[in-house]
């Protein structure tokens, strides 16, 4: 089984389309197809559904986006602290979505990023049971890669802290504190 890519696919220049009004708009999630989702695992098995969930967050109405985010959370950060193989590959897309004004659940996305940044369940378990580190698929490595993926985009925090929405600003402040540790 292949490991999740830790490259930052959504940090590439976004594709711009011209709308009927002649104004350019950014199309998010253009790099989703570069991740081998079917070859990596989330908490349910294959991570093949993650692109659909990310698109639901990006383009869904408030209820659809909230539901998609909740399902995604269960798949990549189960119980709010157990990350999966697909988590690190998903993080750059979460950062991208958190910055898009039309996304209705941005504060929830930022809270998910904080949960991932704080995740140390596998590391703590491996400290008590070192044999965990001998498994072919090492969840400690997944956890560290996921935390690193969150930290890699911490430069985006200042833009989010200045957001007019107080929920987003508060969630961003909490994420910044978690990343400062």
PLY file of the C-alpha trace (Angstrom):
ply
format ascii 1.0
element vertex 181
property float x
property float y
property float z
element edge 180
property int vertex1
property int vertex2
end_header
0.00 0.00 0.00
1.37 3.43 -0.92
1.78 6.17 1.64
-0.05 9.45 1.33
1.74 12.20 -0.47
2.95 14.95 1.82
3.55 17.44 -0.96
1.44 20.59 -0.89
-0.73 20.13 -3.99
-3.17 22.94 -3.36
-0.45 25.55 -2.88
-0.09 25.70 -6.64
-1.42 28.66 -8.55
-5.19 28.19 -8.72
-6.97 27.93 -12.04
-8.84 31.11 -12.91
-12.02 31.07 -14.92
-13.91 33.98 -16.35
-17.51 34.14 -15.24
-20.32 35.37 -17.52
-19.86 38.83 -15.97
-16.25 38.90 -17.18
-14.84 38.74 -13.63
-12.16 36.12 -12.95
-12.89 33.66 -10.17
-10.64 31.09 -8.54
-11.54 27.43 -8.81
-10.58 25.65 -5.61
-9.42 22.08 -5.25
-7.90 21.88 -8.73
-5.18 19.48 -7.51
-7.47 16.86 -5.96
-6.83 14.42 -8.80
-3.08 14.41 -8.08
-3.58 12.51 -4.82
-3.96 8.70 -5.10
-7.04 8.67 -2.84
-7.99 5.06 -3.68
-4.54 3.87 -2.62
-4.53 5.47 0.83
-6.66 4.82 3.88
-9.04 6.81 6.03
-10.92 5.46 9.06
-13.46 3.67 6.82
-10.98 2.01 4.46
-10.19 3.55 1.08
-10.00 7.35 1.09
-11.69 7.51 -2.33
-14.66 9.49 -0.92
-12.54 12.37 0.39
-12.60 14.39 -2.87
-16.40 14.25 -2.90
-16.51 15.47 0.70
-14.07 18.30 0.00
-16.18 19.35 -2.99
-19.29 19.24 -0.79
-17.58 21.60 1.63
-16.42 23.88 -1.18
-19.66 24.12 -3.15
-22.47 22.93 -0.89
-25.03 25.03 0.88
-24.52 25.51 4.63
-26.15 22.20 5.62
-24.39 20.18 2.89
-21.02 21.72 3.74
-21.48 21.13 7.49
-22.48 17.51 6.90
-19.55 16.91 4.52
-17.13 18.43 7.03
-18.48 16.22 9.82
-18.09 13.11 7.65
-14.59 14.20 6.64
-13.67 14.77 10.29
-14.72 11.19 11.13
-12.59 9.88 8.29
-9.35 11.81 8.87
-9.39 12.81 12.56
-11.69 10.32 14.22
-12.81 11.25 17.74
-11.03 14.57 17.26
-7.57 13.12 17.90
-6.90 9.93 15.89
-5.47 10.73 12.47
-5.33 8.39 9.51
-3.06 7.80 6.53
-5.13 10.19 4.36
-4.98 13.06 6.84
-1.74 14.65 5.66
-2.89 14.57 2.03
-6.17 16.26 3.00
-4.69 19.09 5.07
-3.56 21.37 2.18
-7.09 21.28 0.79
-8.52 22.20 4.20
-6.19 25.21 4.34
-7.36 26.21 0.87
-11.05 25.92 1.79
-10.59 27.82 5.06
-9.54 30.87 3.07
-12.42 30.95 0.61
-15.11 33.46 1.64
-17.94 31.50 0.02
-17.26 28.36 2.12
-19.87 28.33 4.88
-18.07 26.19 7.49
-14.68 27.88 7.60
-14.52 28.06 11.41
-15.18 24.31 11.57
-12.40 23.67 9.06
-9.97 25.69 11.17
-11.05 23.77 14.28
-10.36 20.51 12.42
-6.89 21.79 11.48
-6.29 22.53 15.17
-7.37 19.01 16.17
-4.93 17.58 13.63
-2.15 19.89 14.87
-2.78 18.67 18.43
-3.03 14.95 17.52
-0.60 12.78 19.42
-2.68 9.67 20.09
-0.52 7.28 18.07
2.69 8.80 19.40
1.46 8.41 22.99
0.38 4.84 22.35
3.74 3.99 20.76
5.53 5.36 23.83
3.67 2.79 25.95
3.73 0.02 23.31
6.87 0.42 21.16
5.95 -2.63 19.06
3.44 -0.37 17.30
6.41 1.20 15.52
7.29 -2.17 13.95
4.09 -2.44 11.91
4.38 -2.05 8.15
1.84 0.76 8.21
3.04 3.05 10.94
0.32 5.39 12.26
2.91 7.40 14.20
4.40 8.45 10.85
0.91 9.39 9.58
0.32 11.51 12.66
3.63 13.33 12.36
3.08 13.93 8.63
-0.39 15.33 9.33
0.93 17.71 12.00
3.72 18.81 9.66
1.20 19.45 6.87
-0.73 21.79 9.18
2.46 23.57 10.25
3.65 23.94 6.64
0.83 26.40 5.92
0.94 28.41 9.15
1.88 31.45 7.05
-1.82 31.59 6.11
-2.82 32.31 9.72
-2.45 36.09 9.60
-4.91 36.40 6.72
-7.46 34.31 8.61
-6.95 36.18 11.91
-7.98 39.40 10.18
-11.30 37.90 9.08
-14.40 39.91 9.98
-16.18 36.78 11.22
-15.37 36.48 14.92
-15.81 32.68 14.90
-13.15 32.38 12.22
-10.83 34.83 13.98
-11.26 32.98 17.31
-10.70 29.53 15.75
-7.61 30.88 13.97
-6.22 32.30 17.21
-6.67 28.87 18.84
-4.94 27.18 15.90
-2.08 29.70 16.10
-1.64 28.87 19.81
-1.54 25.15 19.02
1.10 25.74 16.34
3.20 27.92 18.66
3.85 24.99 21.01
0 1
1 2
2 3
3 4
4 5
5 6
6 7
7 8
8 9
9 10
10 11
11 12
12 13
13 14
14 15
15 16
16 17
17 18
18 19
19 20
20 21
21 22
22 23
23 24
24 25
25 26
26 27
27 28
28 29
29 30
30 31
31 32
32 33
33 34
34 35
35 36
36 37
37 38
38 39
39 40
40 41
41 42
42 43
43 44
44 45
45 46
46 47
47 48
48 49
49 50
50 51
51 52
52 53
53 54
54 55
55 56
56 57
57 58
58 59
59 60
60 61
61 62
62 63
63 64
64 65
65 66
66 67
67 68
68 69
69 70
70 71
71 72
72 73
73 74
74 75
75 76
76 77
77 78
78 79
79 80
80 81
81 82
82 83
83 84
84 85
85 86
86 87
87 88
88 89
89 90
90 91
91 92
92 93
93 94
94 95
95 96
96 97
97 98
98 99
99 100
100 101
101 102
102 103
103 104
104 105
105 106
106 107
107 108
108 109
109 110
110 111
111 112
112 113
113 114
114 115
115 116
116 117
117 118
118 119
119 120
120 121
121 122
122 123
123 124
124 125
125 126
126 127
127 128
128 129
129 130
130 131
131 132
132 133
133 134
134 135
135 136
136 137
137 138
138 139
139 140
140 141
141 142
142 143
143 144
144 145
145 146
146 147
147 148
148 149
149 150
150 151
151 152
152 153
153 154
154 155
155 156
156 157
157 158
158 159
159 160
160 161
161 162
162 163
163 164
164 165
165 166
166 167
167 168
168 169
169 170
170 171
171 172
172 173
173 174
174 175
175 176
176 177
177 178
178 179
179 180
